Amino acid sequence: MAKFESDGGTCDPSHGEDDQVKVDIDSLISSVESMMSQNLIMSDKCCIFRVPPILRRHSERAYTPNAFSIGPWHRNHPLMQSTEKIKLKYLKHLLSREPKSGVTMKELFESTREIEKEARSYYAGPIDLGAEDFVRLLVIDGCFLIELFRKDQDIRLREKDDPIFNMSCMMQYLQHDLILVENQIPWLVLELLFNKTAAANSEQSTQAKEGEPKKKTTLAHLALQFFANIFSSNPPNTDTPYGGTKHLLDLLRNWLVKSSENAREYDETEWEPIPSATDLVDAGINLKMSESKERSILDIKFNNGSLEMPSLLIQETTEVIIRNLISYEQCSPQCDDRITSYAVLLDNLINTTKDMDILSRSRIITNWLNPEEATQFFNKLYHDAFLKKYYYQKLHRDVSKYYRRRCPRWRALLMRNYLGTPWAIVSIIAAATLLILTIIQTIFTVIN
């Protein structure tokens, strides 16, 4: 029998074959069939996702809570433990008003226990909590959010020692932590707890006009009022019905999308990048802020050489909310690419600080950050995100077609170089007058 030497030893070819024969093929088949028998399809209710590492690597802080853990995935973080007492304080204060409605803590836990399995199906990832611990978490976190939104709208509900409304940093933490895609609880849990405790908070109802019946305040309205200025100083309408909301981040996205008039989809996969703000101005295109105060920031229009955009507020939470909305769209099969398309458009428009200055002077962007920081933020906003459908294809084509025309560019060059200041205009008029008089004098001289 032939043998092969390797590294000072011998190797029998038949020995390798014997090892392969020893593998239990039947056992392998059985194990794979067992794995395939599991439910391999993601639930249609699944809407709370772990951020993929390819997106998380661009900005870890944009996906990690600072102080408040909502839901099961960040509850064990050391920084979150100090705020658990605040949640319990809010729950206690909420229940202290409940004798008016008769609801008890027991009823809150029993009602939540009935939807525990459905709530668990909202998470696209394992939850290392038993039913009892998971229900406790949902009730405490859910009641905290409800009480927070109610206190934000009605100052009479706030206690003198309220740790959130008396400390500015707490509100800053919440504006960041509550919009994270990993830091959510199902909306059906919030609505259940909100409806159970609504009778004790009937003072929240508002009266539109004297003599008319009181209008019931919804949970969606309270939540949107809390985040009213997160996108713009002129927020879109909050009275639109928001049925089918999955969680708080989904509500904020629906707020933008349903308030938008630009809902047309395009099937083409290729699109031409739009020139930067500086190039557009040089080509004679006018950039101006939309005058409508209730339009969504997604409503961008181009007409007769004018690009009209609603105002966008750039602040500390802007990068966080847009990144999490993009991550949510990337992970959810039920979401289209509306926010991702908006991020692509902004990235095309803003390449340098000069572009940022142009948009700021046009009041399209209200920048509360350093211009360099804001510019870099836009340039890296949608990296590694995949765009299935681009919602501004027609806008790009129209702008690019106008951009290539010569007359608007020459007109803009004339205005910028020769008619940009009052003294330049006076000089042009004086020179033209002198030229005309000279021509007239020459004509009379020739005639005589």
C-alpha positions as CSV (number, residue, x, y, z in Angstrom):
1,M,0.0,0.0,0.0
2,A,1.4,3.4,-1.0
3,K,2.0,5.9,1.8
4,F,2.8,9.6,1.7
5,E,5.2,11.3,4.1
6,S,4.4,14.8,5.3
7,D,6.1,16.7,8.2
8,G,8.0,13.7,9.3
9,G,4.9,11.4,9.4
10,T,3.1,9.1,7.1
11,C,-0.3,9.4,5.5
12,D,-2.4,6.6,4.2
13,P,-4.9,7.7,1.5
14,S,-7.4,5.2,2.5
15,H,-7.3,6.6,6.1
16,G,-8.9,9.8,4.9
17,E,-11.6,7.9,3.1
18,D,-12.4,5.9,6.3
19,D,-12.8,9.2,8.2
20,Q,-15.4,10.4,5.7
21,V,-17.3,7.1,5.9
22,K,-17.6,7.6,9.7
23,V,-19.6,10.8,9.3
24,D,-23.2,10.1,10.1
25,I,-25.0,11.4,7.0
26,D,-28.4,10.5,8.4
27,S,-27.8,12.6,11.5
28,L,-26.7,15.6,9.4
29,I,-29.9,15.3,7.3
30,S,-32.0,15.1,10.3
31,S,-30.5,18.1,12.0
32,V,-30.8,20.3,8.8
33,E,-34.4,19.2,8.3
34,S,-35.1,20.1,11.9
35,M,-33.6,23.5,11.3
36,M,-35.7,24.0,8.2
37,S,-38.9,23.0,10.0
38,Q,-38.6,26.2,12.1
39,N,-40.4,29.3,11.1
40,L,-37.9,31.0,8.8
41,I,-40.2,33.8,7.7
42,M,-40.0,37.1,9.6
43,S,-43.4,38.1,11.1
44,D,-45.3,40.8,9.3
45,K,-45.6,42.5,12.7
46,C,-41.8,42.7,13.1
47,C,-40.8,46.3,13.2
48,I,-38.2,46.9,16.0
49,F,-34.8,46.0,14.7
50,R,-31.1,45.8,15.7
51,V,-29.1,48.3,13.6
52,P,-26.9,46.3,11.2
53,P,-23.2,46.7,12.0
54,I,-22.5,48.2,8.5
55,L,-24.7,51.2,9.4
56,R,-23.8,51.3,13.1
57,R,-20.1,51.7,12.4
58,H,-20.6,55.2,11.0
59,S,-21.9,56.6,14.3
60,E,-22.2,54.4,17.3
61,R,-23.6,57.2,19.4
62,A,-26.5,57.7,17.0
63,Y,-27.9,54.3,17.9
64,T,-27.1,54.0,21.6
65,P,-29.3,55.6,24.3
66,N,-27.6,58.1,26.7
67,A,-29.8,57.7,29.8
68,F,-33.2,56.0,29.2
69,S,-33.7,52.5,28.1
70,I,-37.1,51.8,26.5
71,G,-37.7,48.1,25.7
72,P,-35.6,45.1,26.4
73,W,-32.4,45.5,24.4
74,H,-30.6,48.2,26.4
75,R,-32.0,47.7,29.9
76,N,-28.8,46.1,31.3
77,H,-26.5,49.0,30.2
78,P,-24.9,50.5,33.3
79,L,-25.8,54.1,32.3
80,M,-29.5,53.2,32.2
81,Q,-29.8,52.0,35.7
82,S,-29.9,55.5,37.3
83,T,-33.1,56.5,35.4
84,E,-35.1,53.4,36.4
85,K,-36.2,55.2,39.6
86,I,-37.6,58.1,37.5
87,K,-39.7,55.6,35.5
88,L,-41.1,54.2,38.8
89,K,-41.7,57.7,40.1
90,Y,-43.8,58.5,37.0
91,L,-45.7,55.3,37.3
92,K,-46.5,56.1,40.9
93,H,-47.7,59.6,40.0
94,L,-49.9,58.2,37.2
95,L,-51.5,55.7,39.5
96,S,-52.1,58.3,42.2
97,R,-54.7,59.9,39.9
98,E,-56.3,56.5,39.0
99,P,-59.0,56.4,41.7
100,K,-61.0,58.7,39.4
101,S,-61.2,55.9,36.8
102,G,-61.0,52.9,39.0
103,V,-58.0,51.3,37.1
104,T,-55.4,49.6,39.3
105,M,-51.9,48.4,38.7
106,K,-53.2,44.8,38.7
107,E,-55.5,45.6,35.8
108,L,-52.6,47.2,33.9
109,F,-50.5,44.1,34.3
110,E,-53.3,41.7,33.5
111,S,-54.3,43.6,30.3
112,T,-50.7,43.8,29.1
113,R,-50.2,40.1,29.9
114,E,-52.9,39.3,27.3
115,I,-50.9,40.9,24.5
116,E,-47.5,39.8,25.7
117,K,-46.9,37.3,22.9
118,E,-48.1,39.8,20.2
119,A,-45.8,42.5,21.6
120,R,-42.9,40.1,21.6
121,S,-43.5,39.4,17.9
122,Y,-42.7,43.1,17.1
123,Y,-39.0,42.5,17.9
124,A,-36.7,41.2,15.2
125,G,-34.3,39.5,17.6
126,P,-34.2,37.4,20.7
127,I,-35.6,38.8,24.0
128,D,-33.9,37.1,27.0
129,L,-36.9,37.8,29.3
130,G,-39.6,35.5,30.6
131,A,-43.3,36.5,30.2
132,E,-43.5,38.0,33.7
133,D,-40.4,40.2,33.4
134,F,-41.3,41.3,29.9
135,V,-44.8,42.4,31.0
136,R,-43.3,44.3,33.9
137,L,-40.9,46.1,31.5
138,L,-43.7,47.0,29.1
139,V,-45.9,48.4,31.8
140,I,-43.2,50.5,33.5
141,D,-41.7,51.8,30.2
142,G,-45.1,52.4,28.6
143,C,-46.6,54.3,31.6
144,F,-43.5,56.4,31.8
145,L,-43.8,57.5,28.1
146,I,-47.5,58.2,28.5
147,E,-47.0,60.2,31.7
148,L,-44.1,62.1,30.0
149,F,-46.3,63.1,27.1
150,R,-49.1,64.2,29.3
151,K,-46.9,66.2,31.6
152,D,-45.3,67.9,28.6
153,Q,-48.7,69.2,27.4
154,D,-50.3,69.9,30.8
155,I,-48.0,71.8,33.2
156,R,-50.5,71.1,36.0
157,L,-49.6,67.5,36.1
158,R,-45.9,68.2,36.9
159,E,-44.7,67.8,40.5
160,K,-42.5,70.4,42.1
161,D,-39.6,67.9,42.3
162,D,-40.1,66.5,38.8
163,P,-36.6,65.2,37.8
164,I,-37.2,65.6,34.1
165,F,-38.9,69.0,33.7
166,N,-36.6,70.5,36.3
167,M,-33.4,69.4,34.7
168,S,-32.5,70.5,31.2
169,C,-30.2,67.7,30.6
170,M,-32.9,65.1,31.1
171,M,-35.0,66.5,28.3
172,Q,-32.0,66.5,26.0
173,Y,-31.4,62.9,26.8
174,L,-35.1,62.0,26.1
175,Q,-35.1,63.9,22.8
176,H,-32.2,61.6,21.8
177,D,-33.1,58.3,23.4
178,L,-36.8,58.0,22.4
179,I,-36.1,58.1,18.7
180,L,-33.7,55.2,18.5
181,V,-34.8,52.2,16.4
182,E,-33.5,49.8,19.0
183,N,-35.1,51.7,21.9
184,Q,-38.8,51.1,21.2
185,I,-41.8,49.3,22.5
186,P,-44.9,48.3,20.4
187,W,-47.5,51.0,19.9
188,L,-50.3,48.6,20.8
189,V,-48.9,48.5,24.3
190,L,-48.8,52.3,24.6
191,E,-52.3,52.6,23.3
192,L,-53.6,49.9,25.7
193,L,-52.1,51.7,28.7
194,F,-53.1,55.1,27.4
195,N,-56.8,54.1,27.1
196,K,-56.8,52.3,30.4
197,T,-55.6,55.5,32.2
198,A,-57.4,58.0,30.0
199,A,-60.4,58.6,32.4
200,A,-58.1,59.9,35.1
201,N,-56.7,62.4,32.7
202,S,-59.9,63.8,31.2
203,E,-58.5,67.3,31.9
204,Q,-56.2,66.6,28.9
205,S,-59.2,67.0,26.5
206,T,-59.3,70.3,24.7
207,Q,-62.2,72.4,23.6
208,A,-61.9,73.8,20.0
209,K,-64.5,76.6,20.3
210,E,-66.9,77.7,22.9
211,G,-70.2,75.8,22.8
212,E,-68.7,72.9,20.9
213,P,-68.1,69.4,22.4
214,K,-64.7,68.7,23.8
215,K,-62.2,67.1,21.4
216,K,-60.4,64.0,22.8
217,T,-56.7,64.2,22.7
218,T,-55.1,61.1,21.1
219,L,-51.8,59.4,22.1
220,A,-50.4,60.2,18.7
221,H,-51.2,63.9,19.1
222,L,-49.5,64.0,22.5
223,A,-46.4,62.2,21.2
224,L,-46.1,64.5,18.1
225,Q,-46.5,67.6,20.3
226,F,-43.6,66.4,22.4
227,F,-41.4,66.2,19.2
228,A,-43.0,69.2,17.5
229,N,-39.8,71.0,16.6
230,I,-37.5,68.1,16.0
231,F,-37.5,68.6,12.2
232,S,-38.5,72.2,11.7
233,S,-39.6,75.3,13.6
234,N,-42.7,75.0,11.4
235,P,-43.9,71.5,12.1
236,P,-46.3,69.7,9.7
237,N,-49.9,69.0,10.7
238,T,-50.4,66.8,13.7
239,D,-54.1,66.2,13.3
240,T,-53.7,63.7,10.5
241,P,-55.0,60.2,11.5
242,Y,-52.1,57.8,12.1
243,G,-53.7,54.4,12.0
244,G,-51.4,51.3,11.9
245,T,-48.6,53.0,13.8
246,K,-46.1,50.4,15.0
247,H,-44.0,52.4,17.5
248,L,-42.8,55.9,18.3
249,L,-40.2,56.1,15.5
250,D,-42.7,54.8,13.0
251,L,-45.1,57.5,14.1
252,L,-42.5,60.2,13.4
253,R,-41.8,58.8,10.0
254,N,-45.5,58.6,9.2
255,W,-45.8,62.2,10.3
256,L,-43.4,63.3,7.6
257,V,-44.7,60.9,4.9
258,K,-48.4,61.4,5.3
259,S,-48.0,65.2,5.5
260,S,-46.1,65.1,2.2
261,E,-47.7,65.8,-1.2
262,N,-44.8,64.2,-3.1
263,A,-45.7,60.5,-2.9
264,R,-45.0,59.5,-6.5
265,E,-42.8,56.4,-7.0
266,Y,-40.4,55.8,-9.9
267,D,-39.3,52.4,-11.2
268,E,-36.0,53.4,-12.7
269,T,-33.0,52.3,-10.8
270,E,-30.6,54.8,-12.4
271,W,-30.7,58.5,-11.7
272,E,-28.5,61.5,-12.3
273,P,-27.0,63.3,-9.2
274,I,-28.2,66.8,-8.7
275,P,-25.6,69.6,-8.8
276,S,-24.6,71.3,-5.5
277,A,-26.2,74.4,-4.2
278,T,-23.3,76.5,-5.3
279,D,-23.4,75.2,-8.8
280,L,-27.2,75.6,-9.0
281,V,-26.9,79.3,-8.0
282,D,-24.1,79.8,-10.5
283,A,-26.4,78.3,-13.2
284,G,-29.2,80.8,-12.4
285,I,-31.4,78.5,-10.3
286,N,-33.1,80.3,-7.4
287,L,-33.1,78.4,-4.1
288,K,-35.9,79.5,-1.8
289,M,-37.8,78.3,1.3
290,S,-41.3,77.1,1.0
291,E,-43.8,79.6,2.4
292,S,-46.3,76.9,3.4
293,K,-45.9,76.3,7.2
294,E,-47.5,72.9,7.3
295,R,-45.7,71.1,4.5
296,S,-43.5,68.2,5.2
297,I,-39.7,68.6,4.8
298,L,-40.0,65.9,2.1
299,D,-42.1,68.2,-0.2
300,I,-39.4,69.7,-2.5
301,K,-40.5,71.2,-5.8
302,F,-38.9,72.7,-8.9
303,N,-40.7,75.1,-11.2
304,N,-39.5,77.7,-13.7
305,G,-35.9,77.8,-12.4
306,S,-36.8,77.9,-8.7
307,L,-36.1,75.1,-6.3
308,E,-38.5,75.3,-3.3
309,M,-37.8,73.5,-0.1
310,P,-39.4,73.5,3.3
311,S,-37.1,74.7,6.1
312,L,-35.1,72.0,8.0
313,L,-33.8,72.6,11.5
314,I,-30.2,71.3,12.1
315,Q,-29.6,70.6,15.8
316,E,-28.0,67.9,18.0
317,T,-30.8,65.4,17.4
318,T,-31.0,65.8,13.6
319,E,-28.4,63.3,12.7
320,V,-29.8,60.8,15.2
321,I,-33.3,60.9,14.0
322,I,-32.4,60.8,10.3
323,R,-29.9,58.0,10.8
324,N,-32.4,55.9,12.7
325,L,-35.2,56.5,10.2
326,I,-32.8,55.4,7.4
327,S,-31.9,52.3,9.4
328,Y,-35.6,51.6,10.0
329,E,-36.3,51.9,6.3
330,Q,-33.3,49.6,5.4
331,C,-34.5,46.9,7.8
332,S,-38.3,47.0,7.3
333,P,-39.7,45.4,4.2
334,Q,-42.9,47.4,4.7
335,C,-41.2,50.8,4.4
336,D,-40.3,52.6,1.2
337,D,-37.2,54.8,0.9
338,R,-38.7,58.2,1.5
339,I,-36.3,59.4,4.2
340,T,-33.3,57.8,2.5
341,S,-34.2,59.6,-0.7
342,Y,-34.3,62.9,1.2
343,A,-30.9,62.2,2.7
344,V,-29.5,61.5,-0.8
345,L,-30.9,64.8,-2.1
346,L,-29.4,66.8,0.8
347,D,-26.0,65.1,0.3
348,N,-26.1,66.1,-3.4
349,L,-26.9,69.7,-2.5
350,I,-24.4,70.1,0.3
351,N,-20.7,69.3,-0.5
352,T,-18.9,72.3,1.1
353,T,-19.5,74.9,3.8
354,K,-20.3,77.3,1.0
355,D,-23.3,75.2,0.0
356,M,-24.4,75.2,3.6
357,D,-24.1,79.0,3.8
358,I,-26.2,79.4,0.6
359,L,-29.0,77.2,2.0
360,S,-28.8,79.0,5.4
361,R,-29.1,82.4,3.7
362,S,-32.1,81.1,1.8
363,R,-33.6,80.0,5.1
364,I,-33.9,76.5,3.7
365,I,-31.7,75.3,6.5
366,T,-31.7,76.7,10.1
367,N,-28.3,75.6,11.3
368,W,-27.6,75.5,15.1
369,L,-24.4,73.6,14.6
370,N,-20.9,74.5,13.4
371,P,-21.0,74.8,9.5
372,E,-18.2,72.3,9.1
373,E,-19.9,69.7,11.4
374,A,-23.2,70.1,9.6
375,T,-21.6,69.7,6.2
376,Q,-19.7,66.6,7.2
377,F,-22.9,65.1,8.7
378,F,-24.8,65.4,5.4
379,N,-21.8,64.0,3.4
380,K,-21.9,60.8,5.4
381,L,-25.6,60.5,6.2
382,Y,-26.7,57.6,4.0
383,H,-23.4,55.7,3.5
384,D,-23.9,51.9,3.0
385,A,-27.6,52.4,2.7
386,F,-29.3,50.8,-0.3
387,L,-31.8,52.8,-2.3
388,K,-34.5,50.6,-3.9
389,K,-36.6,53.5,-5.3
390,Y,-35.6,57.2,-5.5
391,Y,-38.4,59.6,-4.9
392,Y,-36.8,62.6,-6.5
393,Q,-35.9,61.3,-9.9
394,K,-38.2,63.7,-11.8
395,L,-37.0,66.6,-9.7
396,H,-33.4,65.6,-10.6
397,R,-34.2,65.4,-14.3
398,D,-36.0,68.8,-14.3
399,V,-33.2,70.5,-12.4
400,S,-30.4,69.0,-14.6
401,K,-32.2,70.0,-17.8
402,Y,-32.6,73.6,-16.6
403,Y,-29.0,73.5,-15.3
404,R,-27.6,72.8,-18.8
405,R,-29.4,75.8,-20.3
406,R,-27.1,78.8,-21.2
407,C,-29.4,81.8,-20.9
408,P,-30.1,81.4,-17.1
409,R,-26.4,80.9,-16.5
410,W,-25.5,84.1,-18.4
411,R,-28.2,86.0,-16.6
412,A,-26.9,84.9,-13.3
413,L,-23.4,85.8,-14.3
414,L,-24.5,89.3,-15.3
415,M,-26.4,89.8,-12.1
416,R,-23.5,88.6,-9.9
417,N,-20.7,90.4,-11.6
418,Y,-22.3,93.6,-12.8
419,L,-25.6,94.1,-11.0
420,G,-24.8,92.6,-7.6
421,T,-24.5,96.0,-5.7
422,P,-26.3,99.4,-6.0
423,W,-23.0,101.1,-6.9
424,A,-22.5,98.6,-9.7
425,I,-26.0,99.3,-11.1
426,V,-25.4,103.1,-10.9
427,S,-22.1,102.6,-12.8
428,I,-23.8,100.5,-15.5
429,I,-26.6,103.1,-15.9
430,A,-24.0,106.0,-16.1
431,A,-21.9,104.2,-18.6
432,A,-25.0,103.3,-20.7
433,T,-26.2,106.9,-20.6
434,L,-22.7,108.2,-21.6
435,L,-22.6,105.7,-24.5
436,I,-26.1,106.8,-25.7
437,L,-25.2,110.5,-25.6
438,T,-22.0,109.8,-27.4
439,I,-23.8,108.0,-30.2
440,I,-26.4,110.8,-30.5
441,Q,-23.7,113.4,-30.7
442,T,-21.9,111.4,-33.4
443,I,-25.1,111.1,-35.4
444,F,-25.8,114.8,-35.3
445,T,-22.2,115.6,-36.2
446,V,-22.4,113.3,-39.3
447,I,-25.7,114.9,-40.3
448,N,-24.4,118.4,-40.0
